Amino acid sequence: MRAGCPGWYTDAFPCPVFPVTRTQANLLLLFVALIWGSAFVAQAHANAGVEPYTFTGIRFLLGTCIVAPLAWRDYRLLSRREARPLQRDVLGVAALGLLLTLGAVFQQIGITGTTVTNAGFLTALYVPLVPLLSWLILRARPHWSVWPTSAGCLLGTWMLSGAGHVAISTGDLWVIASSVFWALHVLMVGRVADRIAAPFLVAAGQFLVCGVASLCWALLTETITLEGIRQATLPILYTGILSVGFAYTGQVVGQRYADAADAAIILSAETLFAAMFGFLLMGDRLNAAGLAGCVLIFACILAVQMMPMIEARRAARQA
């Protein structure tokens, strides 16, 4: 879900976005991070009206509607090039949708038993998990920075969850589990999107699968009422329209024109915005160990993204 447009389009098959300056792109990405960070608060409030699968299903179907016009444009461009998705591509998008479902639902379940601040930082554990899973599954050798940053994230998680004085909560465990599925999703989405060369079509497809799968499971396991949906209307609209629909589209636009290093840092600020909104709107408070854990996790997230790019640029200059 979080991947840029340039690698998927060619000059003959242009990216369906408008040109912006680097500064405008950075500001757009900052707004995207702000939306994603604040969405944790909306997700927490949604639990008062609807259960996790119902909430996830409705908001992702709403997000599908937002991205649908751009997805239709992608499909028309593919049709003109006689490059419509094959059966394996459809299966790949379906697999992305199922990973998205597990990540979103596990996160939503976790938010019922932890704070917005914890949820924001623990979800971000997917960043160092991506190269680790790539090494385990694809046998791709990770950058050396993965090992110390992964250890730092584990230490930060322990500090954030009580630093040994309080047992890690069930909600924290659910959110940590969701980060595994987010990492698998990030690992797979680039491969599927590169093959199809239509990011908005991939996005709408996976959103649709996620929404339908979640609602089907909700019908079997949860009680869905109109009154509950009415109570959760604002969180559903906020996360469906802004977090799923607008933020994804804005990220694609922003990453097309922003420097890769800028984008990595700015989008990582999602965790800081989650903590800020948790403090202001949910009354979240952290002790010294928790604050230190947040700082350590954020530093490791930045390091694991920035170190490979810094060394690559240094090598390019020397060459």
Secondary structure, 3 states (H helix, E strand, C coil): CCCCCHHHCCCCCCCCCCCCCHHHHHHHHHHHHHHHHHHHHHHHHHCCCCCHHHHHHHHHHHHHHHHHHHHHHHHHHHHHCCCCCCHHHHHHHHHHHHHHHHHHHHHHHHHCCCCHHHHHHHHCCHHHHHHHHHHHHHCCCCCCCHHHHHHHHHHHHHHHCCCCCCCCCHHHHHHHHHHHHHHHHHHHHHHHHHHHCCHHHHHHHHHHHHHHHHHHHHHHHCCCCHHHHHHCHHHHHHHHHHHHHHHHHHHHHHHHHCCHHHHHHHHHCHHHHHHHHHHHHCCCCCCHHHHHHHHHHHHHHHHHHHHHHHHHHHHHHHC
